[in-house]
């Protein structure tokens, strides 16, 4: 109990790096953009900090990078904790590097709801690529956003899309986004990337689990990881069976492939990447890519609007408002409406 | 509690020893103190640590080492960070570090050394103060003095 109190006390002293010591971390937008365009990964890193931490001046940075949207193939990986998302990212990174393609990874892990702290541990699985200049890896904490992502994810993606590895080559060839280990209902990723890969593993549920709505619905490609385990065939069959229960696919529609893969032995990784590439081609040929890109922009706008409104409103909530509720002198609905309108 | 811009700390284990319970305890305690902590596992080269610090844009790097190679590896990490252009990243260390080595390590740019038995809360407090004030940058001697003053209780068990 005492330890918990002490922890809370330490955390209360708002750990925020927007203070004097961090002033050198800020950088002007035009200079940052120019350096990112030259392929300077230090500038990529600093720009990511600017847009995710929202230091003063971040608006200019966010605006400067926005026009580069659409520059890379964006792939999202979702799945429950421990299904092997990071290890699979590592295997995919190794595979695309064989073709000398460049890749950036944004990996999201949860922030503590109690202290705001986070353990960002996805990087452990990809350290074999730590010295590879063609790979850029950044860990992000959710910082209060539900849905498996970070609120500033789009701004971060645009920074990576502006990066120029070689003259005239815009953006990393690939951007992989790894969501936090998700449960059944975290589907935000579907509005953020071009292709969603759902990662699951043997022993994660029977055919009835596979029939449920939520994350099972958003997959463009299924990867049943840990194919070195015995039950993998059953897990693959469960997902295929569940999908076959729906209406027959229309002519030319994308049929979601289900792959057994092993991030450990690399078995099936080639086929998995093949399906990801196929899905990209399918989007382009059917005109669905434009549809998805529009959906992403709609999501970016709506995230921003709710963020601006929520933040400006929440900033005005004081102890006095909580006391009003405690004393039953007001109710959350009345008070909430008043606060949004700028009153109370 | 959302923490819009938490300090980011990289905990790294350079060298060849595989004992990372200490590093894990530090990761956990800093997480609980409100930091965003990145840990990259055992057996990291100074080059890997510097590149990770660059990509993650961390405020500080904590090095944990039990093999006795700290006099070689700690200064090498500091050097590489500075060569990478990361002048504003503080380096601190811990593990089995003989007291007589601490002064030399501080001279080479390691802001503080925490031995076994240091209460984890003290490390969090040190990081917060040093990063907030930037004291480790402007006057390394002062930081060293402060750390020395705090060292008194360093062998007290948690």
Boltz contact constraints between the chains, C-beta under 6 A:
constraints:
  - contact:
      token1: [A, 6]
      token2: [B, 121]
      max_distance: 6.0
  - contact:
      token1: [A, 7]
      token2: [B, 32]
      max_distance: 6.0
  - contact:
      token1: [A, 10]
      token2: [B, 33]
      max_distance: 6.0
  - contact:
      token1: [A, 10]
      token2: [B, 124]
      max_distance: 6.0
  - contact:
      token1: [A, 11]
      token2: [B, 33]
      max_distance: 6.0
  - contact:
      token1: [A, 11]
      token2: [B, 34]
      max_distance: 6.0
  - contact:
      token1: [A, 15]
      token2: [B, 6]
      max_distance: 6.0
  - contact:
      token1: [A, 15]
      token2: [B, 7]
      max_distance: 6.0
  - contact:
      token1: [A, 15]
      token2: [B, 34]
      max_distance: 6.0
  - contact:
      token1: [A, 16]
      token2: [B, 5]
      max_distance: 6.0
  - contact:
      token1: [A, 17]
      token2: [B, 5]
      max_distance: 6.0
  - contact:
      token1: [A, 17]
      token2: [B, 7]
      max_distance: 6.0
  - contact:
      token1: [A, 17]
      token2: [B, 59]
      max_distance: 6.0
  - contact:
      token1: [A, 18]
      token2: [B, 5]
      max_distance: 6.0
  - contact:
      token1: [A, 19]
      token2: [B, 132]
      max_distance: 6.0
  - contact:
      token1: [A, 21]
      token2: [B, 131]
      max_distance: 6.0
  - contact:
      token1: [A, 21]
      token2: [B, 132]
      max_distance: 6.0
  - contact:
      token1: [A, 21]
      token2: [B, 134]
      max_distance: 6.0
  - contact:
      token1: [A, 24]
      token2: [B, 88]
      max_distance: 6.0
  - contact:
      token1: [A, 42]
      token2: [B, 54]
      max_distance: 6.0
  - contact:
      token1: [A, 42]
      token2: [B, 85]
      max_distance: 6.0
  - contact:
      token1: [A, 45]
      token2: [B, 54]
      max_distance: 6.0
  - contact:
      token1: [A, 45]
      token2: [B, 55]
      max_distance: 6.0
  - contact:
      token1: [A, 45]
      token2: [B, 57]
      max_distance: 6.0
  - contact:
      token1: [A, 49]
      token2: [B, 57]
      max_distance: 6.0
  - contact:
      token1: [A, 53]
      token2: [B, 5]
      max_distance: 6.0
  - contact:
      token1: [A, 115]
      token2: [B, 32]
      max_distance: 6.0
  - contact:
      token1: [A, 115]
      token2: [B, 34]
      max_distance: 6.0
  - contact:
      token1: [A, 116]
      token2: [B, 1]
      max_distance: 6.0
  - contact:
      token1: [A, 116]
      token2: [B, 3]
      max_distance: 6.0
  - contact:
      token1: [A, 116]
      token2: [B, 6]
      max_distance: 6.0
  - contact:
      token1: [A, 116]
      token2: [B, 34]
      max_distance: 6.0
  - contact:
      token1: [A, 117]
      token2: [B, 31]
      max_distance: 6.0
  - contact:
      token1: [A, 117]
      token2: [B, 34]
      max_distance: 6.0
  - contact:
      token1: [A, 117]
      token2: [B, 35]
      max_distance: 6.0
  - contact:
      token1: [A, 118]
      token2: [B, 36]
      max_distance: 6.0
  - contact:
      token1: [A, 119]
      token2: [B, 27]
      max_distance: 6.0
  - contact:
      token1: [A, 119]
      token2: [B, 31]
      max_distance: 6.0
  - contact:
      token1: [A, 119]
      token2: [B, 37]
      max_distance: 6.0
  - contact:
      token1: [A, 120]
      token2: [B, 38]
      max_distance: 6.0
  - contact:
      token1: [A, 121]
      token2: [B, 39]
      max_distance: 6.0
  - contact:
      token1: [A, 123]
      token2: [B, 40]
      max_distance: 6.0
  - contact:
      token1: [A, 124]
      token2: [B, 40]
      max_distance: 6.0
  - contact:
      token1: [A, 124]
      token2: [B, 41]
      max_distance: 6.0
  - contact:
      token1: [A, 127]
      token2: [B, 40]
      max_distance: 6.0
  - contact:
      token1: [A, 130]
      token2: [B, 48]
      max_distance: 6.0
  - contact:
      token1: [A, 130]
      token2: [B, 51]
      max_distance: 6.0
  - contact:
      token1: [A, 131]
      token2: [B, 47]
      max_distance: 6.0
  - contact:
      token1: [A, 136]
      token2: [B, 55]
      max_distance: 6.0
  - contact:
      token1: [A, 137]
      token2: [B, 55]
      max_distance: 6.0
  - contact:
      token1: [A, 138]
      token2: [B, 55]
      max_distance: 6.0
  - contact:
      token1: [A, 139]
      token2: [B, 38]
      max_distance: 6.0
  - contact:
      token1: [A, 141]
      token2: [B, 36]
      max_distance: 6.0
  - contact:
      token1: [A, 143]
      token2: [B, 2]
      max_distance: 6.0
  - contact:
      token1: [A, 144]
      token2: [B, 2]
      max_distance: 6.0
